Amino acid sequence: MPTLQINYKSTENLIPYANNSRTHSDDQINQVASSIKEFGFTNPVLIDEQGGIIAGHGRVMAAKKLGLAEVPTITLEGLTKAQVKAYVIADNQLALNSGWDVDLLRLEVETLQELEFDMDLLGFDGITLDNLITVGDEAGSAEDEWEGMPEFDQEDATSFKKVIVHFATEAHLQEFARIIGQSLTLKTQSVWHPKAVIETYADKSYE
């Protein structure tokens, strides 16, 4: 396990990872900068012994945009080159593998709206926020849209029909997951509905 050192480092002395595959749009950096202004720099940048950034490229870019001369850092000592490469990827991807409890998220968002909090600081786009607030209200519940849909039962493990569904936002995906009673993430490629248990690996052609 690596040891940790916490220090403030000059933003000009921090070195971006040359092969960082994570991208940061101008809009996203502006969002991070707004978050830092509102809440402070609450998430230290992870660096190696030479000041190379392992995790926190977006935060450093936002800090420079805000004119911050220094940022809090944690130095990870003892990592191999392979571990550094892997962590740069894992730090970003592991966060993407989580989802939302849409009902609880909607409750929190509505409460923040009642408290007149700046909703832009949450990081959601306007459409997603609107859907979170209106789904189940004047827009009608998602279950109403499925009312009267036919059920289909099958004994074998072959798909009856393939339906490709595209979701505009993570909130839409989680709402759909709640309706069908299955756990879905942005990595999910295909599922059975109704949910089926497949006995052999060769039959796992989920639709």
Backbone as CSV, one residue per row, in Angstrom:
resi,resn,N_x,N_y,N_z,CA_x,CA_y,CA_z,C_x,C_y,C_z
1,MET,0.841,-1.193,0.000,0.000,0.000,0.000,0.884,1.254,0.000
2,PRO,0.553,2.279,-0.815,1.354,3.499,-0.836,1.123,4.326,0.424
3,THR,2.133,5.089,0.807,1.968,6.020,1.911,1.447,7.345,1.379
4,LEU,0.848,8.145,2.246,0.209,9.388,1.817,0.877,10.590,2.462
5,GLN,1.036,11.647,1.678,1.523,12.927,2.187,0.588,14.016,1.669
6,ILE,0.139,14.885,2.564,-0.786,15.947,2.181,-0.066,17.286,2.263
7,ASN,-0.023,18.008,1.154,0.651,19.307,1.084,-0.071,20.199,0.080
8,TYR,0.173,21.506,0.213,-0.285,22.447,-0.810,0.837,22.617,-1.826
9,LYS,0.491,22.490,-3.104,1.475,22.603,-4.181,1.064,23.707,-5.141
10,SER,2.053,24.331,-5.760,1.790,25.346,-6.772,1.138,24.690,-7.987
11,THR,0.077,25.301,-8.483,-0.587,24.749,-9.669,0.342,24.742,-10.880
12,GLU,1.284,25.676,-10.915,2.201,25.754,-12.048,3.234,24.630,-12.028
13,ASN,3.442,24.031,-10.865,4.438,22.963,-10.751,3.847,21.567,-10.903
14,LEU,2.529,21.485,-11.032,1.886,20.178,-11.206,1.927,19.793,-12.678
15,ILE,2.285,18.543,-12.942,2.518,18.081,-14.312,1.365,17.173,-14.749
16,PRO,0.590,17.557,-15.775,-0.490,16.692,-16.271,0.062,15.371,-16.798
17,TYR,-0.700,14.306,-16.647,-0.318,13.003,-17.175,-0.445,13.036,-18.692
18,ALA,0.630,12.736,-19.387,0.677,12.912,-20.841,-0.358,12.077,-21.572
19,ASN,-0.650,10.872,-21.066,-1.582,9.970,-21.746,-2.946,9.920,-21.070
20,ASN,-3.311,10.998,-20.391,-4.619,11.035,-19.737,-5.729,10.941,-20.779
21,SER,-6.511,9.881,-20.719,-7.567,9.651,-21.709,-8.900,10.277,-21.320
22,ARG,-8.960,10.860,-20.141,-10.186,11.524,-19.694,-10.226,12.940,-20.259
23,THR,-11.334,13.317,-20.869,-11.454,14.639,-21.472,-12.262,15.563,-20.566
24,HIS,-12.015,16.863,-20.694,-12.718,17.874,-19.898,-13.128,19.020,-20.824
25,SER,-14.433,19.172,-20.997,-14.921,20.267,-21.835,-14.832,21.584,-21.065
26,ASP,-14.928,22.693,-21.796,-14.916,24.009,-21.153,-16.088,24.152,-20.192
27,ASP,-17.253,23.626,-20.599,-18.430,23.711,-19.729,-18.205,22.943,-18.430
28,GLN,-17.598,21.768,-18.521,-17.373,20.967,-17.325,-16.366,21.638,-16.395
29,ILE,-15.321,22.218,-16.963,-14.338,22.929,-16.144,-14.990,24.121,-15.450
30,ASN,-15.883,24.810,-16.155,-16.617,25.923,-15.536,-17.471,25.428,-14.376
31,GLN,-18.081,24.243,-14.536,-18.884,23.673,-13.455,-18.013,23.350,-12.244
32,VAL,-16.836,22.759,-12.499,-15.925,22.435,-11.402,-15.463,23.712,-10.709
33,ALA,-15.167,24.730,-11.494,-14.733,26.007,-10.919,-15.835,26.609,-10.048
34,SER,-17.064,26.540,-10.517,-18.190,27.062,-9.729,-18.352,26.277,-8.438
35,SER,-18.139,24.963,-8.510,-18.242,24.129,-7.316,-17.158,24.493,-6.306
36,ILE,-15.940,24.738,-6.787,-14.845,25.126,-5.887,-15.142,26.464,-5.217
37,LYS,-15.703,27.405,-5.975,-16.061,28.709,-5.401,-17.117,28.567,-4.328
38,GLU,-18.066,27.664,-4.535,-19.175,27.494,-3.592,-18.770,26.691,-2.358
39,PHE,-18.079,25.578,-2.567,-17.817,24.640,-1.477,-16.366,24.637,-1.000
40,GLY,-15.462,25.274,-1.750,-14.043,25.203,-1.429,-13.390,24.025,-2.153
41,PHE,-12.077,23.918,-2.023,-11.338,22.835,-2.687,-11.359,21.625,-1.760
42,THR,-12.396,20.829,-1.853,-12.642,19.757,-0.882,-12.044,18.420,-1.287
43,ASN,-11.565,18.305,-2.516,-11.057,17.024,-3.023,-9.618,17.193,-3.498
44,PRO,-8.619,16.820,-2.683,-7.225,17.040,-3.054,-6.841,16.343,-4.356
45,VAL,-5.858,16.902,-5.025,-5.317,16.324,-6.251,-4.322,15.231,-5.862
46,LEU,-4.385,14.097,-6.544,-3.448,13.010,-6.282,-2.262,13.130,-7.232
47,ILE,-1.041,13.121,-6.671,0.158,13.284,-7.481,1.188,12.225,-7.111
48,ASP,2.196,12.070,-7.987,3.312,11.191,-7.654,4.450,12.004,-7.033
49,GLU,5.583,11.365,-6.778,6.692,12.040,-6.090,7.280,13.195,-6.892
50,GLN,7.107,13.162,-8.213,7.651,14.225,-9.063,6.653,15.345,-9.355
51,GLY,5.470,15.278,-8.749,4.457,16.296,-8.992,3.582,15.998,-10.189
52,GLY,3.687,14.776,-10.719,2.822,14.383,-11.830,1.414,14.105,-11.353
53,ILE,0.423,14.634,-12.061,-0.976,14.462,-11.649,-1.437,13.045,-11.983
54,ILE,-1.959,12.357,-10.971,-2.539,11.033,-11.159,-4.055,11.138,-11.255
55,ALA,-4.641,11.925,-10.395,-6.094,12.152,-10.423,-6.363,13.589,-10.017
56,GLY,-7.197,14.273,-10.793,-7.541,15.654,-10.474,-7.178,16.645,-11.553
57,HIS,-7.012,16.166,-12.791,-6.669,17.073,-13.885,-7.715,18.180,-14.047
58,GLY,-8.974,17.815,-13.982,-10.040,18.804,-14.129,-10.034,19.821,-13.013
59,ARG,-9.742,19.371,-11.792,-9.711,20.273,-10.643,-8.560,21.269,-10.766
60,VAL,-7.424,20.798,-11.279,-6.282,21.699,-11.468,-6.598,22.729,-12.550
61,MET,-7.230,22.298,-13.634,-7.616,23.227,-14.694,-8.588,24.276,-14.161
62,ALA,-9.538,23.837,-13.320,-10.496,24.768,-12.733,-9.802,25.730,-11.773
63,ALA,-8.831,25.215,-11.021,-8.088,26.063,-10.079,-7.330,27.157,-10.820
64,LYS,-6.708,26.801,-11.939,-5.996,27.804,-12.734,-6.971,28.830,-13.292
65,LYS,-8.161,28.376,-13.681,-9.176,29.296,-14.200,-9.593,30.296,-13.137
66,LEU,-9.594,29.841,-11.881,-9.968,30.714,-10.765,-8.795,31.551,-10.271
67,GLY,-7.609,31.293,-10.813,-6.437,32.041,-10.382,-5.858,31.574,-9.067
68,LEU,-6.109,30.322,-8.669,-5.566,29.800,-7.419,-4.097,29.446,-7.612
69,ALA,-3.249,29.961,-6.753,-1.809,29.715,-6.874,-1.433,28.329,-6.364
70,GLU,-2.176,27.816,-5.374,-1.876,26.519,-4.786,-3.152,25.703,-4.620
71,VAL,-2.988,24.388,-4.607,-4.108,23.491,-4.357,-3.641,22.389,-3.417
72,PRO,-4.548,21.818,-2.629,-4.163,20.710,-1.746,-3.877,19.456,-2.568
73,THR,-2.841,18.745,-2.194,-2.463,17.528,-2.915,-2.167,16.397,-1.938
74,ILE,-2.335,15.194,-2.421,-1.904,13.993,-1.696,-0.881,13.292,-2.564
75,THR,0.300,13.079,-2.021,1.362,12.412,-2.762,1.287,10.905,-2.535
76,LEU,1.123,10.166,-3.611,1.090,8.702,-3.531,2.502,8.187,-3.787
77,GLU,3.113,7.641,-2.753,4.475,7.138,-2.859,4.470,5.625,-3.052
78,GLY,5.416,5.152,-3.829,5.597,3.710,-3.953,4.796,3.047,-5.038
79,LEU,4.038,3.803,-5.842,3.275,3.199,-6.926,4.197,2.858,-8.090
80,THR,3.968,1.711,-8.696,4.713,1.355,-9.901,4.142,2.117,-11.086
81,LYS,4.856,2.114,-12.217,4.360,2.771,-13.420,3.029,2.163,-13.858
82,ALA,2.925,0.844,-13.724,1.675,0.170,-14.096,0.525,0.606,-13.197
83,GLN,0.795,0.754,-11.904,-0.244,1.178,-10.967,-0.703,2.601,-11.258
84,VAL,0.238,3.475,-11.612,-0.116,4.850,-11.948,-1.025,4.869,-13.171
85,LYS,-0.641,4.150,-14.219,-1.448,4.095,-15.441,-2.854,3.565,-15.133
86,ALA,-2.909,2.509,-14.320,-4.195,1.897,-13.995,-5.066,2.826,-13.157
87,TYR,-4.440,3.532,-12.207,-5.224,4.406,-11.324,-5.798,5.593,-12.084
88,VAL,-5.046,6.132,-13.030,-5.557,7.246,-13.838,-6.872,6.850,-14.503
89,ILE,-6.949,5.607,-14.973,-8.175,5.125,-15.621,-9.232,4.777,-14.583
90,ALA,-8.841,3.996,-13.567,-9.809,3.504,-12.587,-10.481,4.624,-11.810
91,ASP,-9.738,5.676,-11.483,-10.307,6.780,-10.712,-11.497,7.402,-11.426
92,ASN,-11.430,7.440,-12.756,-12.532,7.997,-13.535,-13.637,6.970,-13.784
93,GLN,-13.245,5.746,-14.156,-14.239,4.767,-14.555,-15.065,4.243,-13.391
94,LEU,-14.443,4.045,-12.231,-15.182,3.511,-11.088,-16.339,4.421,-10.696
95,ALA,-16.141,5.726,-10.839,-17.224,6.665,-10.522,-18.381,6.526,-11.496
96,LEU,-18.079,6.171,-12.757,-19.123,6.031,-13.763,-19.967,4.785,-13.557
97,ASN,-19.429,3.811,-12.808,-20.138,2.550,-12.624,-21.267,2.637,-11.604
98,SER,-21.363,3.743,-10.894,-22.438,3.912,-9.915,-23.681,4.464,-10.601
99,GLY,-24.795,4.402,-9.905,-26.044,4.921,-10.455,-26.720,5.846,-9.459
100,TRP,-28.002,6.095,-9.692,-28.782,6.966,-8.813,-30.025,6.231,-8.333
101,ASP,-30.388,6.446,-7.074,-31.734,6.122,-6.612,-32.571,7.318,-7.010
102,VAL,-33.305,7.196,-8.126,-33.951,8.353,-8.733,-34.979,8.983,-7.800
103,ASP,-35.695,8.158,-7.050,-36.711,8.708,-6.140,-36.062,9.583,-5.066
104,LEU,-34.965,9.098,-4.477,-34.275,9.885,-3.460,-33.602,11.107,-4.069
105,LEU,-33.040,10.923,-5.268,-32.412,12.061,-5.945,-33.445,13.141,-6.232
106,ARG,-34.621,12.747,-6.710,-35.669,13.721,-7.010,-36.083,14.466,-5.744
107,LEU,-36.186,13.726,-4.634,-36.569,14.357,-3.367,-35.548,15.394,-2.941
108,GLU,-34.255,15.052,-3.063,-33.202,15.982,-2.688,-33.192,17.213,-3.601
109,VAL,-33.367,16.984,-4.890,-33.380,18.098,-5.843,-34.550,19.037,-5.570
110,GLU,-35.715,18.469,-5.309,-36.886,19.305,-5.028,-36.693,20.100,-3.744
111,THR,-36.055,19.490,-2.740,-35.795,20.196,-1.478,-34.832,21.354,-1.704
112,LEU,-33.781,21.111,-2.484,-32.830,22.177,-2.786,-33.493,23.308,-3.565
113,GLN,-34.409,22.956,-4.438,-35.130,23.989,-5.190,-35.973,24.838,-4.248
114,GLU,-36.636,24.198,-3.284,-37.433,24.933,-2.311,-36.557,25.852,-1.458
115,LEU,-35.311,25.448,-1.212,-34.384,26.252,-0.426,-33.705,27.333,-1.263
116,GLU,-34.095,27.408,-2.560,-33.582,28.405,-3.496,-32.068,28.291,-3.673
117,PHE,-31.570,27.043,-3.673,-30.152,26.811,-3.914,-29.878,26.909,-5.410
118,ASP,-28.663,27.310,-5.771,-28.278,27.420,-7.171,-28.162,26.028,-7.766
119,MET,-29.154,25.604,-8.550,-29.223,24.247,-9.055,-28.122,23.938,-10.075
120,ASP,-27.559,24.949,-10.689,-26.485,24.724,-11.662,-25.263,24.088,-11.011
121,LEU,-25.109,24.274,-9.705,-23.945,23.732,-9.010,-24.007,22.220,-8.844
122,LEU,-25.161,21.622,-9.130,-25.294,20.173,-8.999,-24.634,19.437,-10.154
123,GLY,-24.414,20.109,-11.268,-23.740,19.481,-12.395,-24.663,18.872,-13.426
124,PHE,-25.984,18.853,-13.181,-26.928,18.316,-14.157,-27.261,19.375,-15.202
125,ASP,-27.604,18.904,-16.405,-28.076,19.859,-17.400,-29.526,20.220,-17.107
126,GLY,-30.008,21.276,-17.757,-31.350,21.780,-17.472,-32.445,20.777,-17.754
127,ILE,-32.302,19.995,-18.826,-33.321,19.011,-19.194,-33.441,17.940,-18.114
128,THR,-32.300,17.464,-17.627,-32.312,16.432,-16.590,-32.974,16.952,-15.320
129,LEU,-32.643,18.175,-14.921,-33.263,18.755,-13.728,-34.774,18.898,-13.905
130,ASP,-35.185,19.349,-15.075,-36.615,19.499,-15.334,-37.327,18.159,-15.236
131,ASN,-36.704,17.108,-15.789,-37.315,15.784,-15.745,-37.379,15.247,-14.328
132,LEU,-36.350,15.508,-13.547,-36.356,15.046,-12.163,-37.491,15.675,-11.375
133,ILE,-37.773,16.925,-11.666,-38.785,17.650,-10.898,-40.194,17.354,-11.404
134,THR,-40.342,17.152,-12.739,-41.685,17.011,-13.298,-42.170,15.578,-13.416
135,VAL,-41.254,14.575,-13.484,-41.691,13.187,-13.581,-42.503,12.819,-12.348
136,GLY,-43.674,12.263,-12.551,-44.538,11.905,-11.447,-45.429,13.047,-11.002
137,ASP,-45.251,14.226,-11.594,-46.093,15.372,-11.252,-47.004,15.642,-12.420
138,GLU,-46.937,16.860,-13.018,-47.823,17.166,-14.128,-47.504,16.347,-15.366
139,ALA,-46.264,15.829,-15.454,-45.907,15.037,-16.618,-46.483,13.628,-16.538
140,GLY,-47.004,13.210,-15.363,-47.529,11.869,-15.218,-46.416,10.906,-14.854
141,SER,-46.773,9.824,-14.167,-45.753,8.864,-13.756,-45.330,8.011,-14.926
142,ALA,-44.107,7.496,-14.840,-43.600,6.647,-15.912,-44.399,5.358,-16.012
143,GLU,-44.924,4.876,-14.881,-45.730,3.662,-14.911,-46.965,3.830,-15.784
144,ASP,-47.534,5.045,-15.822,-48.720,5.286,-16.650,-48.446,5.015,-18.113
145,GLU,-47.203,5.295,-18.540,-46.846,5.074,-19.935,-46.837,3.587,-20.286
146,TRP,-46.640,2.731,-19.277,-46.561,1.291,-19.511,-47.896,0.599,-19.256
147,GLU,-48.894,1.332,-18.851,-50.198,0.759,-18.538,-50.771,0.077,-19.770
148,GLY,-51.160,-1.188,-19.607,-51.784,-1.911,-20.710,-50.811,-2.555,-21.669
149,MET,-49.505,-2.417,-21.439,-48.534,-3.058,-22.315,-48.624,-4.577,-22.154
150,PRO,-48.551,-5.344,-23.251,-48.698,-6.811,-23.159,-47.519,-7.453,-22.455
151,GLU,-47.780,-8.537,-21.746,-46.740,-9.331,-21.108,-46.385,-10.495,-22.028
152,PHE,-45.152,-10.958,-21.950,-44.726,-12.076,-22.785,-43.896,-13.026,-21.947
153,ASP,-44.327,-14.286,-21.890,-43.598,-15.312,-21.156,-43.054,-16.329,-22.147
154,GLN,-41.838,-16.784,-21.915,-41.246,-17.773,-22.796,-40.478,-18.792,-21.980
155,GLU,-40.450,-20.029,-22.449,-39.796,-21.096,-21.712,-38.337,-21.264,-22.121
156,ASP,-38.021,-20.971,-23.390,-36.638,-21.165,-23.814,-35.817,-19.911,-23.527
157,ALA,-34.540,-19.941,-23.916,-33.627,-18.840,-23.625,-33.312,-18.014,-24.857
158,THR,-34.171,-18.090,-25.856,-33.950,-17.295,-27.061,-34.775,-16.020,-26.979
159,SER,-34.258,-14.973,-27.548,-34.951,-13.691,-27.462,-36.137,-13.655,-28.407
160,PHE,-37.234,-13.045,-27.963,-38.429,-12.900,-28.787,-38.326,-11.680,-29.678
161,LYS,-37.858,-10.616,-29.124,-37.726,-9.391,-29.893,-36.629,-8.528,-29.272
162,LYS,-35.849,-7.889,-30.124,-34.780,-7.016,-29.668,-35.230,-5.565,-29.778
163,VAL,-35.144,-4.848,-28.680,-35.521,-3.442,-28.652,-34.318,-2.633,-28.184
164,ILE,-33.869,-1.702,-29.000,-32.751,-0.834,-28.637,-33.313,0.460,-28.044
165,VAL,-32.890,0.777,-26.832,-33.391,1.960,-26.130,-32.227,2.907,-25.868
166,HIS,-32.372,4.157,-26.252,-31.362,5.175,-25.998,-31.899,6.139,-24.935
167,PHE,-31.039,6.489,-23.975,-31.440,7.373,-22.892,-30.664,8.678,-22.982
168,ALA,-31.376,9.772,-22.858,-30.752,11.085,-22.973,-29.910,11.412,-21.746
169,THR,-30.320,10.905,-20.588,-29.618,11.247,-19.352,-29.530,10.037,-18.444
170,GLU,-28.647,10.103,-17.454,-28.531,9.063,-16.443,-29.827,8.931,-15.652
171,ALA,-30.510,10.048,-15.419,-31.765,9.999,-14.670,-32.814,9.188,-15.414
172,HIS,-32.877,9.338,-16.745,-33.812,8.556,-17.550,-33.490,7.072,-17.454
173,LEU,-32.205,6.740,-17.512,-31.788,5.347,-17.413,-32.212,4.749,-16.084
174,GLN,-31.984,5.462,-14.998,-32.322,4.948,-13.681,-33.833,4.856,-13.475
175,GLU,-34.589,5.748,-14.091,-36.050,5.665,-14.014,-36.543,4.406,-14.714
176,PHE,-35.957,4.112,-15.879,-36.309,2.903,-16.608,-35.916,1.660,-15.820
177,ALA,-34.724,1.699,-15.193,-34.255,0.574,-14.385,-35.221,0.307,-13.234
178,ARG,-35.733,1.379,-12.635,-36.683,1.217,-11.525,-37.968,0.560,-11.992
179,ILE,-38.425,0.936,-13.183,-39.680,0.400,-13.700,-39.586,-1.095,-13.978
180,ILE,-38.465,-1.526,-14.583,-38.331,-2.942,-14.933,-37.745,-3.762,-13.791
181,GLY,-37.382,-3.086,-12.691,-36.903,-3.800,-11.519,-35.543,-4.441,-11.681
182,GLN,-34.667,-3.822,-12.477,-33.334,-4.356,-12.679,-32.300,-3.258,-12.482
183,SER,-31.105,-3.675,-12.079,-30.018,-2.728,-11.867,-29.312,-2.468,-13.186
184,LEU,-29.293,-1.216,-13.622,-28.658,-0.846,-14.881,-27.629,0.248,-14.630
185,THR,-26.548,0.217,-15.381,-25.549,1.270,-15.344,-25.239,1.675,-16.774
186,LEU,-24.400,2.688,-16.932,-24.016,3.123,-18.271,-23.218,2.053,-19.010
187,LYS,-22.702,1.041,-18.282,-21.947,-0.037,-18.910,-22.855,-1.167,-19.415
188,THR,-24.099,-1.202,-18.960,-24.999,-2.284,-19.344,-25.255,-2.260,-20.844
189,GLN,-24.990,-3.376,-21.499,-25.180,-3.454,-22.940,-26.543,-4.029,-23.294
190,SER,-26.989,-5.065,-22.558,-28.272,-5.686,-22.873,-28.793,-6.426,-21.652
191,VAL,-30.102,-6.565,-21.571,-30.748,-7.269,-20.461,-31.972,-8.004,-20.980
192,TRP,-32.403,-8.966,-20.205,-33.684,-9.622,-20.465,-34.789,-8.851,-19.748
193,HIS,-35.935,-8.731,-20.381,-37.128,-8.265,-19.683,-38.338,-9.026,-20.215
194,PRO,-39.065,-9.769,-19.376,-38.809,-9.935,-17.940,-37.467,-10.603,-17.676
195,LYS,-36.915,-10.371,-16.502,-35.595,-10.866,-16.160,-35.572,-12.379,-16.233
196,ALA,-34.546,-12.944,-16.891,-34.425,-14.374,-17.056,-33.098,-14.857,-16.502
197,VAL,-33.077,-16.099,-16.022,-31.849,-16.720,-15.544,-31.355,-17.655,-16.629
198,ILE,-30.163,-17.394,-17.133,-29.603,-18.191,-18.215,-28.659,-19.233,-17.620
199,GLU,-28.828,-20.501,-18.026,-28.072,-21.571,-17.417,-26.643,-21.675,-17.922
200,THR,-26.442,-21.478,-19.212,-25.116,-21.664,-19.779,-24.596,-20.375,-20.396
201,TYR,-23.280,-20.220,-20.389,-22.666,-18.996,-20.903,-22.974,-18.808,-22.373
202,ALA,-23.041,-19.909,-23.137,-23.279,-19.804,-24.586,-24.629,-19.202,-24.898
203,ASP,-25.568,-19.280,-23.954,-26.914,-18.744,-24.199,-27.060,-17.291,-23.784
204,LYS,-25.983,-16.676,-23.312,-26.099,-15.317,-22.803,-26.098,-14.281,-23.918
205,SER,-27.076,-14.411,-24.782,-27.293,-13.403,-25.803,-28.513,-12.603,-25.392
206,TYR,-28.336,-11.782,-24.363,-29.452,-11.072,-23.736,-30.061,-10.044,-24.669
207,GLU,-31.360,-9.976,-24.686,-32.059,-8.943,-25.455,-33.080,-8.289,-24.526
